[in-house]
Amino acid sequence: MFSLHPGHTPDCSAAERAVHTLKGGAGNLGFTAVFDAAKELDELLRHSIGDTPRVHTLIAQLETAQQALQKALDGTTKGA
């Protein structure tokens, strides 16, 4: 994922590619929470809206969804 910091201009084309890839993978695997946040973020980046509060919110949602997914996967592999 990419990071947005005050005063830092991210590489939006790289961010757009990464988010688009994440969206596709999450959709194919049925990870709805990740897919939904990535889909909206992909749209914002594609339309060059830039560094908006919504972008930061979506990044936080993606991080939360990723953490929940990681916990679920960790729980699945512990019994293996």
QUITALIN-V916669 format. One record per residue. SS is DSSP state (~ for helix, > for strand, _ for the rest). PHI is phi in radians with two decimals (* if undefined). Layout:
ss-><SS,SS>
phi-><PHI,PHI>
This chain:
ss-><_,_,_,_,_,_,_,_,_,_,_,~,~,~,~,~,~,~,~,~,~,~,~,~,~,~,~,~,~,_,_,~,~,~,~,~,~,~,~,~,~,~,~,~,~,~,_,_,_,_,_,_,~,~,~,~,~,~,~,~,~,~,~,~,~,~,~,~,~,~,~,~,~,~,~,~,~,~,_,_>
phi-><*,-1.95,-2.18,-1.99,-2.12,-0.94,1.44,-1.87,-1.73,-1.29,-1.38,-1.15,-1.19,-1.18,-1.12,-1.08,-1.09,-1.12,-1.19,-1.10,-1.12,-1.05,-1.03,-1.10,-1.12,-1.13,-1.12,-1.12,-1.63,1.39,-1.53,-1.04,-1.09,-1.17,-1.01,-1.07,-1.18,-1.14,-1.07,-1.17,-1.13,-1.02,-1.11,-1.08,-1.20,-1.11,-1.63,0.92,-1.24,1.54,-1.40,-1.91,-1.01,-1.14,-1.05,-1.11,-1.10,-1.16,-1.10,-1.11,-1.12,-1.09,-1.12,-1.11,-1.11,-1.13,-1.13,-1.13,-1.12,-1.07,-1.07,-1.11,-1.18,-1.09,-1.15,-1.25,-1.46,-1.17,-1.47,-1.42>
